[in-house]
Amino acid sequence: MNDECGMMNVAEDKRDLRQRTKVYALGIVELYCSLPKTTLAQTLGKQLLRSGTSVGAQYREAFRARSRAEFISKMESALQELDETSYWLELLNEAHIVVPQNLDKLMQETGELTAIFTSSSKTAKRNAET
């Protein structure tokens, strides 16, 4: 165990998106647990926690979609959560609540997941047209 929330260090595992989004969510949880206990940090942190952990849940729902339309809808929901997460990470950085270096990996992963989900959603939409 490495912090007060009892999170264990999780090795980066990018084998599949289910695992990758779970590792991402755990990174968000760890960041939240490390935030100062000020009202501002906790308020922004709770927003980050909600959106950042929702990405994996949305992806799992997309993974089990019953139709292409449902898949696209869930992937777009995951993209919205990623965009919102990016916003909260930016605010934590620009408000000088978190040292930028502590956000680098999460911001990079947010960008990579956004690119993957965008591509997947576009492909699904293109395939739906044919």
C-alpha positions as CSV (number, residue, x, y, z in Angstrom):
1,M,0.0,0.0,0.0
2,N,1.4,3.4,-0.8
3,D,-1.1,6.1,0.4
4,E,-3.9,6.9,2.7
5,C,-6.6,5.6,0.2
6,G,-4.9,2.2,0.3
7,M,-4.1,2.2,-3.4
8,M,-1.4,-0.2,-4.5
9,N,1.0,0.8,-7.2
10,V,-0.5,-0.5,-10.5
11,A,1.9,-1.4,-13.3
12,E,1.0,0.2,-16.6
13,D,-0.8,-2.4,-18.6
14,K,-1.8,-1.4,-22.0
15,R,-2.8,-4.8,-23.4
16,D,-6.4,-3.9,-23.8
17,L,-8.7,-0.9,-23.3
18,R,-10.6,-2.5,-20.5
19,Q,-7.5,-2.8,-18.4
20,R,-6.0,0.4,-19.7
21,T,-9.1,2.4,-18.7
22,K,-9.1,0.7,-15.3
23,V,-5.4,1.7,-14.8
24,Y,-6.4,5.2,-15.9
25,A,-9.2,5.4,-13.3
26,L,-6.8,4.1,-10.6
27,G,-4.4,6.9,-11.5
28,I,-7.2,9.4,-11.1
29,V,-8.1,7.9,-7.7
30,E,-4.4,8.2,-6.6
31,L,-4.2,11.8,-7.8
32,Y,-7.5,12.6,-5.9
33,C,-6.1,11.0,-2.7
34,S,-3.0,13.1,-3.0
35,L,-4.7,16.5,-3.3
36,P,-4.5,19.0,-0.5
37,K,-7.5,19.0,1.8
38,T,-8.5,22.6,0.9
39,T,-12.1,23.2,-0.2
40,L,-11.0,24.3,-3.7
41,A,-8.7,21.2,-4.3
42,Q,-11.4,18.8,-3.0
43,T,-14.1,20.4,-5.1
44,L,-12.1,20.2,-8.3
45,G,-10.8,16.8,-7.3
46,K,-14.3,15.4,-6.8
47,Q,-15.3,16.5,-10.3
48,L,-12.1,14.9,-11.7
49,L,-12.8,11.8,-9.8
50,R,-16.3,11.5,-11.2
51,S,-15.4,12.1,-14.8
52,G,-12.0,10.3,-14.8
53,T,-13.4,7.1,-13.3
54,S,-16.4,7.2,-15.6
55,V,-14.3,6.6,-18.7
56,G,-13.7,3.0,-18.0
57,A,-17.4,2.4,-17.1
58,Q,-18.5,4.0,-20.3
59,Y,-16.1,1.9,-22.3
60,R,-17.3,-1.3,-20.6
61,E,-20.8,-0.4,-21.5
62,A,-19.7,0.2,-25.1
63,F,-17.9,-3.1,-25.1
64,R,-21.3,-4.8,-24.3
65,A,-23.4,-2.7,-26.6
66,R,-26.3,-4.5,-28.2
67,S,-26.1,-2.4,-31.4
68,R,-23.7,-0.2,-33.4
69,A,-25.8,2.8,-32.4
70,E,-25.5,2.0,-28.7
71,F,-21.7,1.4,-29.1
72,I,-21.3,4.8,-30.8
73,S,-23.3,6.5,-28.1
74,K,-21.3,4.9,-25.3
75,M,-18.0,5.7,-27.0
76,E,-19.1,9.3,-27.4
77,S,-20.0,9.4,-23.7
78,A,-16.6,8.2,-22.9
79,L,-15.1,10.9,-25.1
80,Q,-17.2,13.5,-23.2
81,E,-15.9,12.2,-19.9
82,L,-12.3,12.3,-21.2
83,D,-12.7,15.9,-22.3
84,E,-14.2,16.9,-19.0
85,T,-11.3,15.1,-17.2
86,S,-8.8,17.0,-19.3
87,Y,-10.5,20.2,-18.2
88,W,-10.3,19.4,-14.5
89,L,-6.6,18.4,-14.9
90,E,-5.9,21.7,-16.6
91,L,-7.6,23.6,-13.8
92,L,-5.7,21.7,-11.1
93,N,-2.5,22.6,-13.0
94,E,-3.3,26.3,-13.8
95,A,-4.6,26.9,-10.3
96,H,-1.3,25.7,-9.0
97,I,-2.9,23.0,-6.9
98,V,-0.8,20.2,-8.3
99,V,2.7,20.3,-9.6
100,P,2.6,19.9,-13.4
101,Q,5.0,17.0,-13.4
102,N,2.5,15.1,-11.3
103,L,-0.1,15.5,-14.0
104,D,2.0,14.6,-17.0
105,K,1.2,10.9,-17.2
106,L,-2.5,11.4,-16.7
107,M,-2.7,14.2,-19.2
108,Q,-0.8,12.1,-21.8
109,E,-3.0,9.1,-21.2
110,T,-6.1,11.3,-21.5
111,G,-4.9,12.5,-24.9
112,E,-4.0,8.9,-26.0
113,L,-7.4,7.5,-24.9
114,T,-9.2,10.4,-26.6
115,A,-7.4,9.6,-29.9
116,I,-8.2,5.9,-29.6
117,F,-11.9,6.5,-28.7
118,T,-12.3,9.2,-31.4
119,S,-10.9,6.8,-34.0
120,S,-13.0,3.9,-32.9
121,S,-16.2,6.1,-32.9
122,K,-15.4,7.4,-36.4
123,T,-14.8,3.9,-37.7
124,A,-18.1,2.7,-36.2
125,K,-20.0,5.7,-37.7
126,R,-18.4,5.0,-41.1
127,N,-19.3,1.3,-40.9
128,A,-22.9,2.2,-39.9
129,E,-23.3,4.2,-43.1
130,T,-22.5,1.2,-45.3
